[in-house]
Amino acid sequence: MEEKTKKLIQKVGINMLLGGIMIGLFVFLIEYFTHGLGGYLAGVLPLLTLYMLTYTYIYGTHKQMVGVAWTASISSSIYIMFCIIFALMSTYLCVNRGLNLAISLIVSIGVWIVLNYLLVMKILPKFDIYLLDKTKGIEMGESLIDKVNCEKLK
């Protein structure tokens, strides 16, 4: 086999292994914490979100699946803000290339952490939604389905 083909196969194998570990970790988080946390974390990865929705549909409830979809949409919004901040900082910060990268990463990750902290620890608990504690509150999808009164989906 050609050297280039061997390297390609090796990269595909490593990526499949890492992807499988990541999916396994997210499923563990769903089982240990809440389905909403899995959806929240998966929000930046559409294929993983699709996997999490399917997993929750098969092993959870429709309400939990709706919660995964909503938390994924919220975390995607925060991820988009992270990307925009990083892009703007990288574009308009005129210093040497290495320092530009470091400052852009620090600022955008810092904003991402603050926004996630505010959402998970301050905003969602006001609506009785606790992504990190399965014993407290409600799943995000439960309150939404109850509000639209979908009897056949409960």
N, C-alpha and C positions, 0 to 999 in steps of 0.2 A: 504494500500500500504506500502511496505517496506521502511524504512528510506533512504536506499541507492538509491532506485528508485526515491523517492521524490527529493533528492538532485540533482540527475542526470537531472531530468525534469526541476528543477529550474535553473540549470546551462545552459541547452540548451535554455530555455526561455530568460534568461538574455543575452546570446550570440547572439541570434536571434534579440533581441531588439537593442543591441549595434551595430550589423552588419547592421541592417536596418537604424539606425541613421547615421552610417558612410556612407552608400550608399546615403542616402538622402542628407547629407552634400556635398558629391562629386557632386551630380547632381545639387545642389544649386550653387556650385562653377562653374560648366560648364555654367549654365544659367547666372550667374552674371559676371563672368570673361570670360574665353575662354574654348573651348572644349579641347584644348591642355593642359591647367592647370589640368583638370580632369584626362586626360591620364597620365600626368606627376606624379601626386600624386598617381594614381592607379598603377603605374608601379611596385610597390613592392608587389602587391596583384593580382596574376593572375586571380582569380575568379572575383574580382572586375573589373579588366581590361576587362574581357570578358563581364561583365555586361555593362561597359561603352562603349565598342565597339558596342554592340547590341543597347543600348540606342541611341547612336549617329547615328547609321545606320537608326533607325526608325524615330528619331526626328530631325536629322541633315542632313548633306550631306555626300556623299562618301568621298569628300576631307577632311571633318572634321573627319571622321572615320579614315582615313589614318593618320591624324595629331595625333589623340589619340594613335594610334599604335606606331608611331615614338617617341612621347614624353614618352610613357610608357617604351619603350626600353631604352631610354636615362636614365630615372630615375632609372630603374632597374640596370643599370651599376653602378650608384653612390651608390645605396643600397648595391650592391655586394661588392664594395670597403669598405663601412661602416662595413659590416659583416667581411670581411677579416682583416681589421685593428683591430676591436674588438677582433677577435679570436687570432690574433698574440699578441696583448697587453696582453690579459688574459693568454695566454700560457707562454710567456717569461718574464713577469713582476713578479719578485719574491719578493713580499711583503706580508703582511697579507691579508687574503681573502677579507675582506671588502674594504680595501684600493685598492687592485687590481681591484675590480669591479668598484669602483669610478673613478680611473684614466683611466681605459679602456673605460668606458662610456664617460667620459669628452673628451678624445682625439678623439675617434671615432665619437662622435656627433659633435665635433668641426670641424673635417675634413669634415664630411657630410654637415654641414652648409656652410662652405667655398666653397665646390665644387658646391653646389646648388646655392649659391649666384653668383658665377662666371658664371655658365651656364645661369641662368635665367636673371640676370641683366647685364651681360657683353657680353657673347658669342652669345646667340640667337638674341639679338637686332641688332647685326652686320649683321644678315641675315634678318632683318625686321620682326622678330618673337617676339611678346610680349605676354607672357603667362598671365600677370596680367592686361592687358588692351585690352578689346575687340574692342575699337575704333581705335587702332593703328595697323599698320602692316598687316600681312597676317597669315592665319592659316598654320601650318607647312605642312599639307598635300597638300595645294593648290600649293605651288611652286614645290613640288616633282611631282605631277600629271602633271602639266604643262610641266615640263622638259621631261617626258617620252611620252608626247603627246597622252594621252588616251582620245580621243574625246568622246567616248561613256560613259565614267565615269564622265564627267564634268557636 
